[in-house]
Amino acid sequence: MEWLMGLPDGWVTATDGLSRTAQLRALGNGVVPRQAEAALRHLLDRVTTADGTGHDGEVRAA
């Protein structure tokens, strides 16, 4: 399941002491990194275009 989420092999499954059920629960409750990045980029772009400034507060040309 890790490879489906774009995580390195063993990210969760190589953790000692976790049952298979606990591993699947941890992965199932996790965030897919690429999706999180896409969501943050989308939100930052909306903020930037909404107030006319960049992420650093600097005014951008229209």
WOJO-V579606 format. One record per residue. N is the residue number from 0. RES is the residue in one letter. PSI is psi in whole degrees, 0 to 359 (none if undefined). NEAR is the number of other ideal C-beta (glycine too) atoms within 10 Angstrom. D_FIRST is the distance of its C-alpha to the first C-alpha in whole Angstrom. Layout:
n->{N;N}
res->{RES;RES}
psi->{PSI;PSI}
near->{NEAR;NEAR}
d_first->{D_FIRST;D_FIRST}
//
This chain:
n->{0;1;2;3;4;5;6;7;8;9;10;11;12;13;14;15;16;17;18;19;20;21;22;23;24;25;26;27;28;29;30;31;32;33;34;35;36;37;38;39;40;41;42;43;44;45;46;47;48;49;50;51;52;53;54;55;56;57;58;59;60;61}
res->{M;E;W;L;M;G;L;P;D;G;W;V;T;A;T;D;G;L;S;R;T;A;Q;L;R;A;L;G;N;G;V;V;P;R;Q;A;E;A;A;L;R;H;L;L;D;R;V;T;T;A;D;G;T;G;H;D;G;E;V;R;A;A}
psi->{333;317;331;330;357;19;155;150;135;1;317;320;342;6;123;143;359;128;165;320;316;322;312;324;315;317;321;332;0;171;135;117;318;325;320;317;316;319;317;319;317;314;317;321;321;319;317;315;336;322;0;8;167;181;337;4;357;135;133;152;146;none}
near->{14;16;9;8;16;11;16;9;8;9;17;18;15;11;11;4;5;14;8;8;8;12;17;14;13;15;16;9;7;15;10;13;11;10;11;11;11;11;12;10;10;10;10;12;11;10;12;14;10;8;11;10;13;12;9;6;7;7;9;10;4;4}
d_first->{0;4;6;5;7;9;9;10;9;10;10;10;9;12;14;17;18;15;15;11;12;13;10;8;11;11;7;9;12;11;13;11;14;15;16;17;19;21;22;24;25;26;28;30;31;32;34;35;37;38;40;41;40;37;35;37;40;42;44;43;45;45}
//
